[in-house]
Amino acid sequence: MMSRQSGVESNPSLRSITLPPLGRLCASQLVLAGLMAIAIPIRPAAAYTEFQICAAELVRFASVAPELASVACGQALRPEDYSRCVVTISLRTPAATQEALQACTRVRRPVELSRCVVDITDRTRDSEVPSVLSYCRRSLLPIRFSECVTGLTREVDFATPRALDACIAAEDFPRQLFPNPNFVPPASSQPTLPTVPNVLPNLTPTPIIPPSDTPVNPVRF
């Protein structure tokens, strides 16, 4: 060991090597990161439950009171999707946080609901946020519904309320699949069916004639 150190000290080329400023900065950052990694214990990912993530996102990004966030996340079917729905609507639309909390509650597709509301409010001119929230919540396919509304308002120049009504009506029992059972066609359009005669077969049994003793061809003598 002493021989190695004496060799290094006796070699002027090794003593003259110095790190550039950028190298010294990177080295110090790596040392600091290593010390922090040793000092701070690593928490397993499984420790963060979906309810904890839901409450944290509502409190930090949507400014929801902790008590209200705990109740809302506790009643959510999918807590992470619920908080994502609320945060997206709160940050990207003029909707109030309370409206977003109510709209995202107990829906089948909360993330698609938020995309539906954002798409319609961003791509239409005269949309009202409470009405858009209500229609997107009623839709069974929120993404398809938003595409229908935005497509009609752009191409056909529909007003947004009219497009909302037209697209939601298309989802309620399509006529091709569920025709109106009370519809009766006019008499002239009903085809005339041919009359089938009511012919019944003769079911009277044929009488049985017993055999006689008289021969059929008697012999004459």
Secondary structure, DSSP 8 states (H G I E B T S, - for coil): -HHHHHHHHH-HHHHT----HHHHHHHHHHHHHHHHHHHS----GGGS-HHHHHHHHHHHHS---HHHHHHHHHH-SSHHHHHHHHHHHHHHSS--HHHHHHHTTT-S-HHHHHHHHHHHHHH-SS--HHHHHHHHHH-SSHHHHHHHHHHHHHHT---HHHHHHHHHHHHSS-TTTS--TT----TTTS----------------------SS-SS----
